[in-house]
Amino acid sequence: MPSRTLSLLYYTVMLVFTPVYSIIFALVFLLTVAFDRQRVILHHASRFWTRVIFFPTGWKMRVEGMEQIEKKPYVVIVNHQSMFDIPLMYRLPFNFKWVSKRAVYKWPIFGMVLWMHGDIAVERGAATSAKKMIGKAKQYLNAGTSVVIFPEGTRTDDGRMLPRFKEGAFLMAKTAGVGILPCVSEGTFSLNNCNTWKLKFPHTFTVKVLPPVSAERIAQTDLKTLTAEMYSLIRSEHEKLRPELYAK
C-alpha cells in the first residue's frame, strides 16, 4: 500500500481514537485522582495510548540500555526532534511527569491530558515560572516520581541537535538531590522530515538510555560544566546514530 494511503489511514484512525480515548482517560482521572496522588494509573493509561500511536505495521521500536535504569527517581533529559518524542519516551518503565511549555496546555485534548496527568507547566523566559517549575519538580522527585525534560528547550528544525542545552534540568537535579538519566531519541524527525504530511512505512524509532549520572557527581559539578558535559554526551551518541546529519 502506498505511503500516501497509509498516512491518510493512520491520521483517520488517530482522529477517531484520540477524542474517544480522551473521554476514557477523563473517566479514569475522576475515579482515581482522590487516592492516586502521583497519577500512576493515569500514567499506565498514557502508556497504552502511546502503544496505539506506534502500532502501524512497518513501524519498529528499538530500546537500548534499559538494564542501566535503577529503581529511583531521575531527572530524565533527552534531545527533542518532534512531538512523537513524547509518546516514544513512554517506553521508559517508570512513572514520570513532563515539563511542558504552558502554551501547550491550551491545545485541544492534549492540554486537558497534561493537566489531568499532573505534568509541570513552564512559561518560557519567565524567571518566576522557572522557579515554580523547579519547586514542583522537586516535590515529585522527593515522592519518587521522575521528571522528563527536553533541555534544548525546543525542537530541531533539521534533525541535528541544537547548539546547547539550557541549565534548568540540571539545576532541577541539583536542587532535588537526584541523579540524571540521559537518553537519546532518534527516528521521530525523519518519520516525515517535519516538512511533509506523508509518513514513512516502514520506519524505526530508537530510544537509547545512557548510563545515569549520580546525585553525588551532580552535587560536586558546577552547573555550567554539568550542562556542557551532558550536551556533549547526548550529541556524541546521537551523532553515532545519524553521522550523516553532522557531516553537513
C-alpha positions in Angstrom: 0.0 0.0 0.0 1.5 3.4 -1.0 2.7 5.7 1.9 0.2 8.3 0.9 -2.7 5.9 1.5 -1.2 4.5 4.7 -0.6 8.0 6.0 -4.2 9.0 5.4 -5.4 5.8 7.1 -3.2 6.5 10.1 -4.4 10.1 10.5 -8.0 9.0 10.2 -7.6 6.3 12.9 -5.8 8.8 15.2 -8.5 11.4 14.7 -11.1 8.9 15.8 -9.2 7.2 18.5 -7.7 10.2 20.3 -11.0 12.0 21.2 -12.7 8.7 22.2 -9.8 7.7 24.4 -9.6 11.2 26.0 -13.1 10.5 27.4 -11.9 7.2 28.8 -8.8 9.0 30.2 -11.0 11.6 31.9 -13.2 8.9 33.5 -10.0 7.2 34.8 -8.9 10.5 36.2 -12.2 11.1 38.0 -12.1 7.6 39.5 -8.5 7.7 40.7 -7.5 11.3 41.4 -8.6 11.2 45.1 -6.2 8.4 46.0 -3.6 8.2 43.3 -1.7 11.4 44.0 1.2 10.6 41.7 -1.2 9.6 38.9 0.4 6.2 38.4 -2.8 4.7 37.0 -3.1 7.6 34.5 0.5 7.1 33.5 -0.3 3.5 32.6 -3.3 4.8 30.6 -0.9 7.1 28.8 1.4 4.2 28.0 -1.5 2.3 26.4 -2.4 5.4 24.3 1.2 5.6 23.1 1.3 1.9 22.1 -1.6 2.6 19.8 0.2 5.5 18.3 3.2 3.3 17.3 1.0 0.3 16.3 1.1 0.7 12.5 2.6 -2.3 10.6 6.1 -1.4 9.4 7.0 0.8 12.5 9.6 -0.8 14.8 10.6 0.3 18.3 14.3 -0.2 19.3 15.1 0.5 23.0 18.7 0.2 24.2 20.2 0.4 27.7 17.1 -0.3 29.8 19.2 -2.5 32.1 21.0 0.6 33.4 17.9 2.0 34.9 17.7 1.7 38.7 14.5 1.9 40.8 14.9 5.6 41.9 13.6 8.9 40.6 15.6 10.7 37.9 15.6 13.9 36.0 15.4 12.4 32.5 17.0 14.5 29.8 16.5 13.8 26.1 17.0 15.6 22.7 13.9 16.9 21.0 13.1 16.0 17.4 9.3 16.2 17.1 6.1 15.7 19.0 6.5 12.0 18.5 9.3 12.1 21.1 6.6 12.4 23.8 4.9 9.1 23.1 8.3 7.5 22.4 9.6 8.2 25.9 6.7 6.3 27.4 8.8 3.2 26.6 10.7 4.0 29.9 9.5 1.6 32.6 8.7 4.1 35.4 6.2 6.8 36.4 7.2 10.3 35.3 6.0 13.8 34.7 6.7 16.1 31.7 8.0 19.6 31.8 6.0 21.3 29.1 5.5 24.9 27.8 2.4 26.5 29.3 1.2 27.3 25.7 0.7 23.5 25.1 -1.9 23.5 27.8 -4.1 25.5 25.5 -4.2 22.8 22.8 -7.4 20.8 22.5 -7.4 17.5 24.2 -3.6 17.4 24.8 -3.8 20.4 27.2 -6.5 18.7 29.2 -4.5 15.4 29.3 -1.4 17.3 30.6 -3.5 18.9 33.3 -5.0 15.6 34.4 -1.7 13.9 34.3 -0.2 16.4 36.7 2.6 17.5 34.4 4.7 20.6 35.0 4.0 23.8 33.1 6.6 26.5 32.5 6.4 29.9 30.9 9.4 30.4 28.5 11.6 33.2 29.6 9.8 33.9 32.9 12.1 33.6 36.0 9.2 33.2 38.4 7.7 30.4 36.3 11.1 28.6 36.2 11.4 28.8 39.9 7.9 27.3 40.4 8.7 24.6 37.9 11.8 23.6 39.8 9.8 23.6 43.1 7.1 21.4 41.7 9.6 19.1 40.1 11.4 18.7 43.5 8.1 17.7 45.1 7.6 14.9 42.5 11.2 13.8 42.7 11.1 13.6 46.5 7.9 11.5 46.2 9.7 9.0 43.9 8.3 10.2 40.6 10.8 11.1 37.8 10.6 14.2 35.6 11.3 14.3 31.9 12.6 17.5 30.2 13.9 18.5 26.8 17.0 20.6 27.8 17.2 22.1 24.3 14.0 24.0 25.0 12.5 23.4 21.6 12.6 21.0 18.6 15.2 20.7 16.0 14.5 22.0 12.5 17.0 19.9 10.6 17.3 16.6 12.6 20.5 17.7 14.3 20.7 18.8 18.0 20.5 22.5 18.8 23.8 24.1 19.7 23.4 24.0 23.5 21.3 22.9 26.5 19.5 25.2 28.9 20.5 24.9 32.5 17.0 24.3 34.1 17.1 20.5 34.0 20.5 20.4 35.7 19.6 23.0 38.4 16.5 20.8 39.0 18.6 17.7 39.6 20.9 19.7 41.9 18.1 21.2 43.9 16.3 17.9 44.4 19.5 15.9 45.0 18.7 13.2 42.4 20.5 11.6 39.5 20.2 12.4 35.8 19.2 9.8 33.3 20.5 10.9 29.8 18.6 9.5 26.8 18.8 9.8 23.1 15.8 9.9 20.8 16.1 9.1 17.1 13.6 8.5 14.3 10.9 10.9 15.1 12.1 13.8 13.0 12.8 11.5 10.0 9.4 10.0 10.2 8.2 12.7 7.8 11.2 15.1 7.9 8.9 17.6 9.5 8.2 19.1 6.1 5.5 16.8 4.6 2.3 15.2 5.9 3.3 11.8 4.4 4.7 9.3 6.9 7.3 6.6 6.3 6.4 3.0 6.2 8.4 1.0 7.3 10.3 3.1 9.9 12.3 2.5 13.0 12.3 4.6 16.2 15.1 4.4 18.7 15.4 5.3 22.4 19.0 4.9 23.8 19.3 5.0 27.6 22.8 6.1 28.6 24.4 5.4 32.0 22.9 7.5 34.8 24.8 10.4 36.4 24.8 10.0 40.2 23.4 12.6 42.6 26.8 12.8 44.2 28.6 13.7 41.0 26.0 16.3 40.2 26.4 17.9 43.6 30.2 18.1 43.0 30.0 19.6 39.5 29.2 23.2 38.8 26.1 23.9 36.8 27.8 25.2 33.6 30.2 22.3 33.4 27.5 19.7 34.1 25.3 21.3 31.4 28.1 21.3 28.8 29.1 17.7 29.7 25.6 16.3 29.3 25.2 18.2 26.0 28.4 16.7 24.6 27.4 13.2 25.8 24.0 13.2 24.2 25.2 14.9 21.0 28.0 12.4 20.6 25.6 9.5 21.0 23.1 11.0 18.6 25.9 11.6 16.1 26.8 7.8 16.3 23.2 7.0 15.3 23.0 9.6 12.5 26.5 10.6 11.4 25.3 11.8 8.0 23.4 14.7 9.7 26.6 16.1 11.3 28.8 15.6 8.3 27.0 18.5 6.6 
